Amino acid sequence: MAKDKIAFVCENCGQESAKWIGKCPGCGQWNTFKEIRVSADSGTMAAKSAATRVRGVVSNNDNRPKRLREISSGSEYRIDMMDSELNRVLGGGLVPGSIVLLGGEPGIGKSTLTLQTILNMRDKSILYVSGEESERQLKMRAERIRPQLSDNVLVLTETSLEKIFSVASEVAPDMMVVDSIQTIFTESVESSAGSISQIRECASALLRFAKSSGVPVILIGHINKEGTIAGPKVLEHIVDTVIQFEGDQHYTYRILRSIKNRFGSTSELGIYEMRQDGLRQVANPSELLLTQDHEGLSGVAISSAIEGVRPFLVETQALVSTAAYGTPQRSATGFDQRRLNMLLAVLEKRVGFKLIQKDVFINIAGGLRVTDMAMDLSVIASVLSSNVDTPIESGWCMTGEVGLSGEVRPVSRIEQRISEAARLGFKNIIIPKYNIQGLDTFKYNIEIKPVRKVEEALRLLFG
């Protein structure tokens, strides 16, 4: 009887090795090799089944190379998810035969979003496979979202991949949801569910099922402490689309981002509001993210930002106070802390405001995490407003990236930013001077103030 073998697999890229290695030769990451136990019999069976599949593909399909211009092309048919935000992030809907990975932190609302979406798709037969919740738990959640349930959703509480495929072949669903991929295991791999080898093999089998049957599959995945999807990095390479559900559990707003999409753009973004009866789509995020009344409050600046292709106005809050300890604190919520340190250095070096003995705290209102570089100008303005305890007049907003020499660099989609500010009733907007070239300023019902340096912007705001 053959003994079990010990192998080491990189949890980041899936590279295999016969012994432990400190640095992965595939992806270059350190300390990512994990030990797994491989059964000799199961490994032989898996190898035979893999060889059989390869022979079947070669013998059954007469694959010949084709010229690129001879390949027929056309728009993909897409399934309407009955959710405009989700359709936008997916690129217009769900493509048949595709496999989508939805990731997010525990309790952020991944299962709620998926269950709410399939309950609205009354014309599709959907198989919901749950490896984490019981049937009664799913029933309670579904009734909270929609009291009147339809008969199109079939619930299966199972973790064995072989049994899942057996049920799927019997019911022949139009779509399948697996919650979550970390709980599914296959008998061909001798390891526990959630391990690197189990996740990789189960995801590959689900991919073959989706491509061969044309049934789209939605996988729900967990997030590890580093903020990435748990499991090997090869999991993200296997699937067609990776979308991530983000947000702070202490706030009601959630953002759905597209990280990878083979059938659409990765710059799309969806915004939801978490309620007792489920998630509500936010069509106009600017009005929700702005405080109703901040007049007379120092340390508040409004920025016209863009996440994906959607413009919205964000409120930047800053607090500057004398350091209580020897080392001043620098804290940022919803904003890159390293960029905050850079902007504070620019404010001290180029503008002349000494903040070396001050604590600086930055917060993006609404619990959102914004990565747009055009937020730089509002961050500097809010910090200075809090430092001198002078509020910025109402009706002012700004957009612009700040360089290391104190210059205000141009930003993209300037017309969309100006239009969004004008639509919400703002009277003045500060923009980079370079963006004024070729811009018809008379068609906007807002006063446009172009600036070239940070000092010019601060002079406009504080005199």
TORKOL-4160 file (C-alpha; in steps of 0.2 Angstrom, whole numbers, padded with zeros to 4 digits, m for minus):
463
<pt num="1" X="0000" Y="0000" Z="0000"/>
<pt num="2" X="0007" Y="0017" Z="m0005"/>
<pt num="3" X="0011" Y="0030" Z="0008"/>
<pt num="4" X="0003" Y="0047" Z="0008"/>
<pt num="5" X="0014" Y="0061" Z="0001"/>
<pt num="6" X="0018" Y="0078" Z="0008"/>
<pt num="7" X="0018" Y="0092" Z="m0004"/>
<pt num="8" X="0020" Y="0111" Z="m0002"/>
<pt num="9" X="0009" Y="0123" Z="m0012"/>
<pt num="10" X="0010" Y="0142" Z="m0013"/>
<pt num="11" X="m0006" Y="0150" Z="m0007"/>
<pt num="12" X="m0004" Y="0165" Z="m0017"/>
<pt num="13" X="m0001" Y="0158" Z="m0035"/>
<pt num="14" X="m0003" Y="0139" Z="m0033"/>
<pt num="15" X="0015" Y="0134" Z="m0036"/>
<pt num="16" X="0019" Y="0117" Z="m0030"/>
<pt num="17" X="0036" Y="0111" Z="m0023"/>
<pt num="18" X="0042" Y="0094" Z="m0015"/>
<pt num="19" X="0050" Y="0104" Z="0000"/>
<pt num="20" X="0046" Y="0120" Z="0009"/>
<pt num="21" X="0053" Y="0136" Z="0001"/>
<pt num="22" X="0055" Y="0153" Z="0009"/>
<pt num="23" X="0052" Y="0163" Z="m0007"/>
<pt num="24" X="0040" Y="0157" Z="m0020"/>
<pt num="25" X="0049" Y="0156" Z="m0037"/>
<pt num="26" X="0032" Y="0159" Z="m0046"/>
<pt num="27" X="0026" Y="0175" Z="m0038"/>
<pt num="28" X="0041" Y="0180" Z="m0028"/>
<pt num="29" X="0031" Y="0181" Z="m0011"/>
<pt num="30" X="0039" Y="0176" Z="0005"/>
<pt num="31" X="0032" Y="0163" Z="0018"/>
<pt num="32" X="0017" Y="0158" Z="0007"/>
<pt num="33" X="0021" Y="0139" Z="0005"/>
<pt num="34" X="0009" Y="0128" Z="0015"/>
<pt num="35" X="0010" Y="0109" Z="0018"/>
<pt num="36" X="m0003" Y="0098" Z="0011"/>
<pt num="37" X="m0005" Y="0079" Z="0012"/>
<pt num="38" X="m0009" Y="0070" Z="m0004"/>
<pt num="39" X="m0015" Y="0052" Z="m0004"/>
<pt num="40" X="m0006" Y="0041" Z="m0017"/>
<pt num="41" X="m0022" Y="0032" Z="m0022"/>
<pt num="42" X="m0032" Y="0048" Z="m0024"/>
<pt num="43" X="m0018" Y="0057" Z="m0033"/>
<pt num="44" X="m0017" Y="0042" Z="m0046"/>
<pt num="45" X="m0036" Y="0043" Z="m0048"/>
<pt num="46" X="m0035" Y="0061" Z="m0051"/>
<pt num="47" X="m0021" Y="0060" Z="m0063"/>
<pt num="48" X="m0031" Y="0047" Z="m0073"/>
<pt num="49" X="m0047" Y="0057" Z="m0073"/>
<pt num="50" X="m0037" Y="0072" Z="m0079"/>
<pt num="51" X="m0029" Y="0062" Z="m0093"/>
<pt num="52" X="m0046" Y="0055" Z="m0098"/>
<pt num="53" X="m0053" Y="0073" Z="m0099"/>
<pt num="54" X="m0038" Y="0078" Z="m0110"/>
<pt num="55" X="m0040" Y="0063" Z="m0122"/>
<pt num="56" X="m0058" Y="0067" Z="m0123"/>
<pt num="57" X="m0055" Y="0085" Z="m0128"/>
<pt num="58" X="m0042" Y="0080" Z="m0141"/>
<pt num="59" X="m0052" Y="0066" Z="m0149"/>
<pt num="60" X="m0069" Y="0073" Z="m0149"/>
<pt num="61" X="m0065" Y="0091" Z="m0155"/>
<pt num="62" X="m0056" Y="0093" Z="m0171"/>
<pt num="63" X="m0047" Y="0109" Z="m0166"/>
<pt num="64" X="m0038" Y="0118" Z="m0179"/>
<pt num="65" X="m0030" Y="0135" Z="m0179"/>
<pt num="66" X="m0041" Y="0148" Z="m0187"/>
<pt num="67" X="m0036" Y="0165" Z="m0193"/>
<pt num="68" X="m0041" Y="0179" Z="m0182"/>
<pt num="69" X="m0052" Y="0188" Z="m0195"/>
<pt num="70" X="m0061" Y="0171" Z="m0199"/>
<pt num="71" X="m0068" Y="0170" Z="m0181"/>
<pt num="72" X="m0086" Y="0176" Z="m0180"/>
<pt num="73" X="m0089" Y="0189" Z="m0167"/>
<pt num="74" X="m0104" Y="0196" Z="m0159"/>
<pt num="75" X="m0111" Y="0203" Z="m0143"/>
<pt num="76" X="m0114" Y="0191" Z="m0129"/>
<pt num="77" X="m0131" Y="0187" Z="m0123"/>
<pt num="78" X="m0133" Y="0193" Z="m0105"/>
<pt num="79" X="m0145" Y="0188" Z="m0092"/>
<pt num="80" X="m0154" Y="0202" Z="m0083"/>
<pt num="81" X="m0150" Y="0201" Z="m0065"/>
<pt num="82" X="m0165" Y="0213" Z="m0061"/>
<pt num="83" X="m0153" Y="0225" Z="m0052"/>
<pt num="84" X="m0146" Y="0240" Z="m0061"/>
<pt num="85" X="m0131" Y="0242" Z="m0050"/>
<pt num="86" X="m0126" Y="0223" Z="m0052"/>
<pt num="87" X="m0129" Y="0224" Z="m0070"/>
<pt num="88" X="m0118" Y="0239" Z="m0072"/>
<pt num="89" X="m0103" Y="0231" Z="m0063"/>
<pt num="90" X="m0105" Y="0214" Z="m0072"/>
<pt num="91" X="m0104" Y="0224" Z="m0089"/>
<pt num="92" X="m0123" Y="0223" Z="m0093"/>
<pt num="93" X="m0128" Y="0207" Z="m0086"/>
<pt num="94" X="m0123" Y="0189" Z="m0082"/>
<pt num="95" X="m0115" Y="0180" Z="m0097"/>
<pt num="96" X="m0122" Y="0162" Z="m0099"/>
<pt num="97" X="m0108" Y="0149" Z="m0095"/>
<pt num="98" X="m0098" Y="0162" Z="m0085"/>
<pt num="99" X="m0092" Y="0159" Z="m0067"/>
<pt num="100" X="m0092" Y="0174" Z="m0056"/>
<pt num="101" X="m0083" Y="0176" Z="m0039"/>
<pt num="102" X="m0091" Y="0188" Z="m0026"/>
<pt num="103" X="m0079" Y="0192" Z="m0011"/>
<pt num="104" X="m0081" Y="0202" Z="0004"/>
<pt num="105" X="m0078" Y="0202" Z="0023"/>
<pt num="106" X="m0089" Y="0192" Z="0035"/>
<pt num="107" X="m0106" Y="0200" Z="0038"/>
<pt num="108" X="m0104" Y="0213" Z="0024"/>
<pt num="109" X="m0120" Y="0207" Z="0015"/>
<pt num="110" X="m0113" Y="0195" Z="0001"/>
<pt num="111" X="m0127" Y="0182" Z="0004"/>
<pt num="112" X="m0140" Y="0195" Z="0006"/>
<pt num="113" X="m0135" Y="0203" Z="m0010"/>
<pt num="114" X="m0135" Y="0186" Z="m0019"/>
<pt num="115" X="m0152" Y="0180" Z="m0011"/>
<pt num="116" X="m0160" Y="0197" Z="m0015"/>
<pt num="117" X="m0155" Y="0196" Z="m0033"/>
<pt num="118" X="m0161" Y="0178" Z="m0036"/>
<pt num="119" X="m0178" Y="0182" Z="m0028"/>
<pt num="120" X="m0181" Y="0195" Z="m0040"/>
<pt num="121" X="m0177" Y="0184" Z="m0055"/>
<pt num="122" X="m0194" Y="0175" Z="m0055"/>
<pt num="123" X="m0192" Y="0169" Z="m0073"/>
<pt num="124" X="m0176" Y="0159" Z="m0070"/>
<pt num="125" X="m0174" Y="0142" Z="m0061"/>
<pt num="126" X="m0160" Y="0145" Z="m0049"/>
<pt num="127" X="m0151" Y="0132" Z="m0038"/>
<pt num="128" X="m0144" Y="0140" Z="m0022"/>
<pt num="129" X="m0131" Y="0128" Z="m0014"/>
<pt num="130" X="m0127" Y="0133" Z="0004"/>
<pt num="131" X="m0113" Y="0126" Z="0014"/>
<pt num="132" X="m0114" Y="0138" Z="0029"/>
<pt num="133" X="m0133" Y="0141" Z="0033"/>
<pt num="134" X="m0147" Y="0129" Z="0036"/>
<pt num="135" X="m0163" Y="0129" Z="0026"/>
<pt num="136" X="m0172" Y="0137" Z="0040"/>
<pt num="137" X="m0159" Y="0151" Z="0041"/>
<pt num="138" X="m0161" Y="0154" Z="0022"/>
<pt num="139" X="m0180" Y="0154" Z="0023"/>
<pt num="140" X="m0180" Y="0167" Z="0037"/>
<pt num="141" X="m0168" Y="0178" Z="0028"/>
<pt num="142" X="m0178" Y="0177" Z="0012"/>
<pt num="143" X="m0194" Y="0181" Z="0021"/>
<pt num="144" X="m0186" Y="0196" Z="0028"/>
<pt num="145" X="m0181" Y="0202" Z="0011"/>
<pt num="146" X="m0197" Y="0197" Z="0001"/>
<pt num="147" X="m0212" Y="0191" Z="0011"/>
<pt num="148" X="m0220" Y="0183" Z="m0004"/>
<pt num="149" X="m0208" Y="0170" Z="m0011"/>
<pt num="150" X="m0209" Y="0161" Z="m0028"/>
<pt num="151" X="m0206" Y="0143" Z="m0033"/>
<pt num="152" X="m0191" Y="0147" Z="m0044"/>
<pt num="153" X="m0177" Y="0146" Z="m0031"/>
<pt num="154" X="m0171" Y="0128" Z="m0026"/>
<pt num="155" X="m0161" Y="0127" Z="m0010"/>
<pt num="156" X="m0148" Y="0113" Z="m0007"/>
<pt num="157" X="m0138" Y="0112" Z="0009"/>
<pt num="158" X="m0123" Y="0102" Z="0004"/>
<pt num="159" X="m0104" Y="0103" Z="0004"/>
<pt num="160" X="m0100" Y="0088" Z="m0007"/>
<pt num="161" X="m0095" Y="0093" Z="m0024"/>
<pt num="162" X="m0100" Y="0076" Z="m0032"/>
<pt num="163" X="m0118" Y="0077" Z="m0024"/>
<pt num="164" X="m0120" Y="0095" Z="m0030"/>
<pt num="165" X="m0116" Y="0090" Z="m0048"/>
<pt num="166" X="m0128" Y="0075" Z="m0046"/>
<pt num="167" X="m0143" Y="0087" Z="m0040"/>
<pt num="168" X="m0138" Y="0100" Z="m0053"/>
<pt num="169" X="m0140" Y="0087" Z="m0067"/>
<pt num="170" X="m0157" Y="0082" Z="m0061"/>
<pt num="171" X="m0165" Y="0099" Z="m0059"/>
<pt num="172" X="m0156" Y="0107" Z="m0074"/>
<pt num="173" X="m0156" Y="0125" Z="m0067"/>
<pt num="174" X="m0153" Y="0141" Z="m0077"/>
<pt num="175" X="m0141" Y="0148" Z="m0064"/>
<pt num="176" X="m0132" Y="0141" Z="m0049"/>
<pt num="177" X="m0125" Y="0150" Z="m0033"/>
<pt num="178" X="m0112" Y="0142" Z="m0022"/>
<pt num="179" X="m0111" Y="0149" Z="m0004"/>
<pt num="180" X="m0097" Y="0148" Z="m0001"/>
<pt num="181" X="m0082" Y="0140" Z="m0011"/>
<pt num="182" X="m0072" Y="0138" Z="0005"/>
<pt num="183" X="m0085" Y="0126" Z="0012"/>
<pt num="184" X="m0085" Y="0114" Z="m0003"/>
<pt num="185" X="m0075" Y="0099" Z="m0005"/>
<pt num="186" X="m0072" Y="0085" Z="m0017"/>
<pt num="187" X="m0068" Y="0067" Z="m0013"/>
<pt num="188" X="m0054" Y="0066" Z="m0026"/>
<pt num="189" X="m0043" Y="0077" Z="m0014"/>
<pt num="190" X="m0037" Y="0071" Z="0003"/>
<pt num="191" X="m0038" Y="0087" Z="0013"/>
<pt num="192" X="m0050" Y="0097" Z="0023"/>
<pt num="193" X="m0063" Y="0109" Z="0015"/>
<pt num="194" X="m0055" Y="0127" Z="0013"/>
<pt num="195" X="m0038" Y="0121" Z="0010"/>
<pt num="196" X="m0028" Y="0126" Z="m0005"/>
<pt num="197" X="m0029" Y="0110" Z="m0015"/>
<pt num="198" X="m0048" Y="0109" Z="m0011"/>
<pt num="199" X="m0052" Y="0126" Z="m0017"/>
<pt num="200" X="m0042" Y="0125" Z="m0033"/>
<pt num="201" X="m0049" Y="0108" Z="m0038"/>
<pt num="202" X="m0067" Y="0113" Z="m0034"/>
<pt num="203" X="m0066" Y="0129" Z="m0043"/>
<pt num="204" X="m0059" Y="0120" Z="m0058"/>
<pt num="205" X="m0073" Y="0108" Z="m0058"/>
<pt num="206" X="m0086" Y="0121" Z="m0057"/>
<pt num="207" X="m0078" Y="0130" Z="m0071"/>
<pt num="208" X="m0079" Y="0115" Z="m0082"/>
<pt num="209" X="m0097" Y="0113" Z="m0077"/>
<pt num="210" X="m0101" Y="0131" Z="m0081"/>
<pt num="211" X="m0093" Y="0130" Z="m0098"/>
<pt num="212" X="m0099" Y="0113" Z="m0103"/>
<pt num="213" X="m0117" Y="0116" Z="m0098"/>
<pt num="214" X="m0119" Y="0134" Z="m0101"/>
<pt num="215" X="m0126" Y="0137" Z="m0083"/>
<pt num="216" X="m0118" Y="0153" Z="m0075"/>
<pt num="217" X="m0111" Y="0150" Z="m0058"/>
<pt num="218" X="m0109" Y="0163" Z="m0044"/>
<pt num="219" X="m0096" Y="0158" Z="m0031"/>
<pt num="220" X="m0096" Y="0168" Z="m0014"/>
<pt num="221" X="m0079" Y="0169" Z="m0006"/>
<pt num="222" X="m0072" Y="0175" Z="0010"/>
<pt num="223" X="m0059" Y="0188" Z="0013"/>
<pt num="224" X="m0043" Y="0185" Z="0024"/>
<pt num="225" X="m0035" Y="0197" Z="0036"/>
<pt num="226" X="m0025" Y="0205" Z="0022"/>
<pt num="227" X="m0041" Y="0210" Z="0013"/>
<pt num="228" X="m0039" Y="0198" Z="m0002"/>
<pt num="229" X="m0050" Y="0183" Z="m0006"/>
<pt num="230" X="m0046" Y="0168" Z="0004"/>
<pt num="231" X="m0038" Y="0154" Z="m0005"/>
<pt num="232" X="m0024" Y="0152" Z="m0018"/>
<pt num="233" X="m0022" Y="0167" Z="m0031"/>
<pt num="234" X="m0026" Y="0154" Z="m0044"/>
<pt num="235" X="m0044" Y="0155" Z="m0039"/>
<pt num="236" X="m0045" Y="0173" Z="m0046"/>
<pt num="237" X="m0037" Y="0167" Z="m0062"/>
<pt num="238" X="m0049" Y="0153" Z="m0065"/>
<pt num="239" X="m0065" Y="0163" Z="m0064"/>
<pt num="240" X="m0071" Y="0175" Z="m0077"/>
<pt num="241" X="m0076" Y="0189" Z="m0066"/>
<pt num="242" X="m0071" Y="0195" Z="m0048"/>
<pt num="243" X="m0082" Y="0207" Z="m0039"/>
<pt num="244" X="m0079" Y="0213" Z="m0022"/>
<pt num="245" X="m0092" Y="0219" Z="m0009"/>
<pt num="246" X="m0084" Y="0233" Z="0002"/>
<pt num="247" X="m0090" Y="0244" Z="0016"/>
<pt num="248" X="m0089" Y="0247" Z="0035"/>
<pt num="249" X="m0101" Y="0237" Z="0045"/>
<pt num="250" X="m0104" Y="0252" Z="0056"/>
<pt num="251" X="m0111" Y="0262" Z="0041"/>
<pt num="252" X="m0125" Y="0258" Z="0030"/>
<pt num="253" X="m0117" Y="0260" Z="0013"/>
<pt num="254" X="m0109" Y="0247" Z="0003"/>
<pt num="255" X="m0099" Y="0247" Z="m0013"/>
<pt num="256" X="m0098" Y="0234" Z="m0026"/>
<pt num="257" X="m0082" Y="0235" Z="m0036"/>
<pt num="258" X="m0076" Y="0225" Z="m0051"/>
<pt num="259" X="m0058" Y="0218" Z="m0049"/>
<pt num="260" X="m0058" Y="0207" Z="m0065"/>
<pt num="261" X="m0070" Y="0206" Z="m0079"/>
<pt num="262" X="m0068" Y="0196" Z="m0095"/>
<pt num="263" X="m0084" Y="0202" Z="m0102"/>
<pt num="264" X="m0084" Y="0221" Z="m0097"/>
<pt num="265" X="m0075" Y="0235" Z="m0089"/>
<pt num="266" X="m0066" Y="0234" Z="m0072"/>
<pt num="267" X="m0070" Y="0253" Z="m0069"/>
<pt num="268" X="m0088" Y="0251" Z="m0065"/>
<pt num="269" X="m0095" Y="0253" Z="m0047"/>
<pt num="270" X="m0111" Y="0250" Z="m0038"/>
<pt num="271" X="m0117" Y="0258" Z="m0022"/>
<pt num="272" X="m0130" Y="0250" Z="m0010"/>
<pt num="273" X="m0138" Y="0255" Z="0006"/>
<pt num="274" X="m0140" Y="0242" Z="0019"/>
<pt num="275" X="m0158" Y="0241" Z="0027"/>
<pt num="276" X="m0168" Y="0229" Z="0038"/>
<pt num="277" X="m0177" Y="0222" Z="0023"/>
<pt num="278" X="m0161" Y="0220" Z="0012"/>
<pt num="279" X="m0150" Y="0231" Z="0001"/>
<pt num="280" X="m0157" Y="0246" Z="m0008"/>
<pt num="281" X="m0149" Y="0253" Z="m0024"/>
<pt num="282" X="m0142" Y="0270" Z="m0022"/>
<pt num="283" X="m0145" Y="0280" Z="m0039"/>
<pt num="284" X="m0139" Y="0296" Z="m0033"/>
<pt num="285" X="m0125" Y="0294" Z="m0020"/>
<pt num="286" X="m0119" Y="0312" Z="m0019"/>
<pt num="287" X="m0135" Y="0318" Z="m0010"/>
<pt num="288" X="m0133" Y="0304" Z="0003"/>
<pt num="289" X="m0114" Y="0306" Z="0006"/>
<pt num="290" X="m0115" Y="0325" Z="0009"/>
<pt num="291" X="m0120" Y="0331" Z="0027"/>
<pt num="292" X="m0136" Y="0341" Z="0026"/>
<pt num="293" X="m0129" Y="0356" Z="0035"/>
<pt num="294" X="m0110" Y="0359" Z="0038"/>
<pt num="295" X="m0111" Y="0378" Z="0038"/>
<pt num="296" X="m0100" Y="0386" Z="0051"/>
<pt num="297" X="m0090" Y="0369" Z="0054"/>
<pt num="298" X="m0071" Y="0370" Z="0051"/>
<pt num="299" X="m0062" Y="0355" Z="0044"/>
<pt num="300" X="m0075" Y="0351" Z="0031"/>
<pt num="301" X="m0071" Y="0352" Z="0012"/>
<pt num="302" X="m0081" Y="0345" Z="m0003"/>
<pt num="303" X="m0073" Y="0336" Z="m0017"/>
<pt num="304" X="m0080" Y="0331" Z="m0034"/>
<pt num="305" X="m0073" Y="0313" Z="m0035"/>
<pt num="306" X="m0075" Y="0299" Z="m0048"/>
<pt num="307" X="m0075" Y="0280" Z="m0043"/>
<pt num="308" X="m0076" Y="0269" Z="m0059"/>
<pt num="309" X="m0086" Y="0280" Z="m0071"/>
<pt num="310" X="m0098" Y="0287" Z="m0059"/>
<pt num="311" X="m0095" Y="0305" Z="m0052"/>
<pt num="312" X="m0101" Y="0310" Z="m0035"/>
<pt num="313" X="m0097" Y="0323" Z="m0022"/>
<pt num="314" X="m0088" Y="0317" Z="m0006"/>
<pt num="315" X="m0087" Y="0326" Z="0011"/>
<pt num="316" X="m0069" Y="0326" Z="0018"/>
<pt num="317" X="m0067" Y="0329" Z="0036"/>
<pt num="318" X="m0051" Y="0334" Z="0045"/>
<pt num="319" X="m0046" Y="0337" Z="0063"/>
<pt num="320" X="m0030" Y="0345" Z="0068"/>
<pt num="321" X="m0025" Y="0347" Z="0086"/>
<pt num="322" X="m0009" Y="0348" Z="0097"/>
<pt num="323" X="0000" Y="0332" Z="0099"/>
<pt num="324" X="m0004" Y="0325" Z="0116"/>
<pt num="325" X="0011" Y="0313" Z="0115"/>
<pt num="326" X="0029" Y="0315" Z="0109"/>
<pt num="327" X="0025" Y="0308" Z="0092"/>
<pt num="328" X="0011" Y="0316" Z="0083"/>
<pt num="329" X="m0003" Y="0304" Z="0076"/>
<pt num="330" X="m0008" Y="0302" Z="0058"/>
<pt num="331" X="m0024" Y="0293" Z="0055"/>
<pt num="332" X="m0035" Y="0291" Z="0039"/>
<pt num="333" X="m0051" Y="0283" Z="0037"/>
<pt num="334" X="m0057" Y="0280" Z="0019"/>
<pt num="335" X="m0041" Y="0288" Z="0012"/>
<pt num="336" X="m0023" Y="0281" Z="0009"/>
<pt num="337" X="m0012" Y="0285" Z="0025"/>
<pt num="338" X="0004" Y="0286" Z="0015"/>
<pt num="339" X="m0004" Y="0299" Z="0003"/>
<pt num="340" X="m0010" Y="0309" Z="0018"/>
<pt num="341" X="0008" Y="0309" Z="0025"/>
<pt num="342" X="0014" Y="0315" Z="0008"/>
<pt num="343" X="0001" Y="0329" Z="0007"/>
<pt num="344" X="0005" Y="0335" Z="0024"/>
<pt num="345" X="0024" Y="0336" Z="0019"/>
<pt num="346" X="0019" Y="0347" Z="0004"/>
<pt num="347" X="0008" Y="0358" Z="0015"/>
<pt num="348" X="0022" Y="0361" Z="0026"/>
<pt num="349" X="0036" Y="0363" Z="0013"/>
<pt num="350" X="0028" Y="0372" Z="m0001"/>
<pt num="351" X="0014" Y="0382" Z="0008"/>
<pt num="352" X="0023" Y="0385" Z="0025"/>
<pt num="353" X="0011" Y="0378" Z="0038"/>
<pt num="354" X="0020" Y="0369" Z="0052"/>
<pt num="355" X="0011" Y="0353" Z="0056"/>
<pt num="356" X="0025" Y="0343" Z="0063"/>
<pt num="357" X="0019" Y="0344" Z="0081"/>
<pt num="358" X="0000" Y="0342" Z="0077"/>
<pt num="359" X="m0011" Y="0327" Z="0077"/>
<pt num="360" X="m0020" Y="0325" Z="0060"/>
<pt num="361" X="m0035" Y="0314" Z="0057"/>
<pt num="362" X="m0044" Y="0312" Z="0041"/>
<pt num="363" X="m0061" Y="0304" Z="0038"/>
<pt num="364" X="m0071" Y="0302" Z="0022"/>
<pt num="365" X="m0089" Y="0304" Z="0027"/>
<pt num="366" X="m0101" Y="0289" Z="0024"/>
<pt num="367" X="m0088" Y="0276" Z="0028"/>
<pt num="368" X="m0082" Y="0275" Z="0010"/>
<pt num="369" X="m0065" Y="0271" Z="0004"/>
<pt num="370" X="m0060" Y="0283" Z="m0010"/>
<pt num="371" X="m0045" Y="0280" Z="m0021"/>
<pt num="372" X="m0047" Y="0295" Z="m0033"/>
<pt num="373" X="m0031" Y="0306" Z="m0034"/>
<pt num="374" X="m0043" Y="0321" Z="m0036"/>
<pt num="375" X="m0046" Y="0320" Z="m0017"/>
<pt num="376" X="m0029" Y="0328" Z="m0014"/>
<pt num="377" X="m0035" Y="0346" Z="m0015"/>
<pt num="378" X="m0050" Y="0344" Z="m0003"/>
<pt num="379" X="m0039" Y="0334" Z="0010"/>
<pt num="380" X="m0027" Y="0349" Z="0010"/>
<pt num="381" X="m0041" Y="0362" Z="0011"/>
<pt num="382" X="m0049" Y="0352" Z="0026"/>
<pt num="383" X="m0033" Y="0351" Z="0035"/>
<pt num="384" X="m0029" Y="0369" Z="0034"/>
<pt num="385" X="m0047" Y="0374" Z="0038"/>
<pt num="386" X="m0046" Y="0364" Z="0054"/>
<pt num="387" X="m0029" Y="0370" Z="0058"/>
<pt num="388" X="m0034" Y="0388" Z="0058"/>
<pt num="389" X="m0052" Y="0384" Z="0064"/>
<pt num="390" X="m0059" Y="0394" Z="0049"/>
<pt num="391" X="m0074" Y="0386" Z="0040"/>
<pt num="392" X="m0075" Y="0385" Z="0021"/>
<pt num="393" X="m0089" Y="0395" Z="0014"/>
<pt num="394" X="m0104" Y="0384" Z="0008"/>
<pt num="395" X="m0106" Y="0382" Z="m0010"/>
<pt num="396" X="m0088" Y="0378" Z="m0014"/>
<pt num="397" X="m0081" Y="0362" Z="m0020"/>
<pt num="398" X="m0065" Y="0357" Z="m0028"/>
<pt num="399" X="m0055" Y="0343" Z="m0037"/>
<pt num="400" X="m0037" Y="0341" Z="m0041"/>
<pt num="401" X="m0022" Y="0330" Z="m0039"/>
<pt num="402" X="m0007" Y="0338" Z="m0029"/>
<pt num="403" X="0011" Y="0335" Z="m0034"/>
<pt num="404" X="0026" Y="0335" Z="m0024"/>
<pt num="405" X="0031" Y="0353" Z="m0029"/>
<pt num="406" X="0014" Y="0360" Z="m0024"/>
<pt num="407" X="0007" Y="0361" Z="m0041"/>
<pt num="408" X="m0012" Y="0356" Z="m0045"/>
<pt num="409" X="m0011" Y="0342" Z="m0058"/>
<pt num="410" X="m0025" Y="0339" Z="m0070"/>
<pt num="411" X="m0038" Y="0326" Z="m0067"/>
<pt num="412" X="m0049" Y="0315" Z="m0079"/>
<pt num="413" X="m0067" Y="0317" Z="m0083"/>
<pt num="414" X="m0067" Y="0335" Z="m0078"/>
<pt num="415" X="m0084" Y="0339" Z="m0087"/>
<pt num="416" X="m0093" Y="0325" Z="m0077"/>
<pt num="417" X="m0086" Y="0332" Z="m0061"/>
<pt num="418" X="m0092" Y="0350" Z="m0065"/>
<pt num="419" X="m0109" Y="0344" Z="m0070"/>
<pt num="420" X="m0112" Y="0334" Z="m0054"/>
<pt num="421" X="m0107" Y="0349" Z="m0043"/>
<pt num="422" X="m0118" Y="0361" Z="m0053"/>
<pt num="423" X="m0133" Y="0348" Z="m0052"/>
<pt num="424" X="m0132" Y="0348" Z="m0033"/>
<pt num="425" X="m0132" Y="0367" Z="m0032"/>
<pt num="426" X="m0114" Y="0372" Z="m0029"/>
<pt num="427" X="m0109" Y="0389" Z="m0034"/>
<pt num="428" X="m0090" Y="0388" Z="m0036"/>
<pt num="429" X="m0078" Y="0374" Z="m0041"/>
<pt num="430" X="m0059" Y="0374" Z="m0040"/>
<pt num="431" X="m0051" Y="0364" Z="m0054"/>
<pt num="432" X="m0033" Y="0362" Z="m0061"/>
<pt num="433" X="m0028" Y="0376" Z="m0073"/>
<pt num="434" X="m0023" Y="0363" Z="m0087"/>
<pt num="435" X="m0041" Y="0356" Z="m0087"/>
<pt num="436" X="m0048" Y="0373" Z="m0092"/>
<pt num="437" X="m0041" Y="0371" Z="m0110"/>
<pt num="438" X="m0054" Y="0367" Z="m0123"/>
<pt num="439" X="m0068" Y="0368" Z="m0109"/>
<pt num="440" X="m0084" Y="0378" Z="m0113"/>
<pt num="441" X="m0086" Y="0386" Z="m0096"/>
<pt num="442" X="m0102" Y="0395" Z="m0101"/>
<pt num="443" X="m0113" Y="0380" Z="m0102"/>
<pt num="444" X="m0111" Y="0376" Z="m0084"/>
<pt num="445" X="m0122" Y="0385" Z="m0071"/>
<pt num="446" X="m0107" Y="0386" Z="m0059"/>
<pt num="447" X="m0092" Y="0398" Z="m0057"/>
<pt num="448" X="m0076" Y="0388" Z="m0062"/>
<pt num="449" X="m0060" Y="0394" Z="m0053"/>
<pt num="450" X="m0044" Y="0387" Z="m0062"/>
<pt num="451" X="m0028" Y="0386" Z="m0051"/>
<pt num="452" X="m0010" Y="0381" Z="m0055"/>
<pt num="453" X="m0003" Y="0379" Z="m0037"/>
<pt num="454" X="m0010" Y="0374" Z="m0020"/>
<pt num="455" X="m0007" Y="0392" Z="m0013"/>
<pt num="456" X="m0019" Y="0399" Z="m0026"/>
<pt num="457" X="m0033" Y="0387" Z="m0021"/>
<pt num="458" X="m0030" Y="0391" Z="m0002"/>
<pt num="459" X="m0031" Y="0410" Z="m0006"/>
<pt num="460" X="m0047" Y="0408" Z="m0015"/>
<pt num="461" X="m0055" Y="0398" Z="0000"/>
<pt num="462" X="m0047" Y="0408" Z="0015"/>
<pt num="463" X="m0043" Y="0425" Z="0007"/>
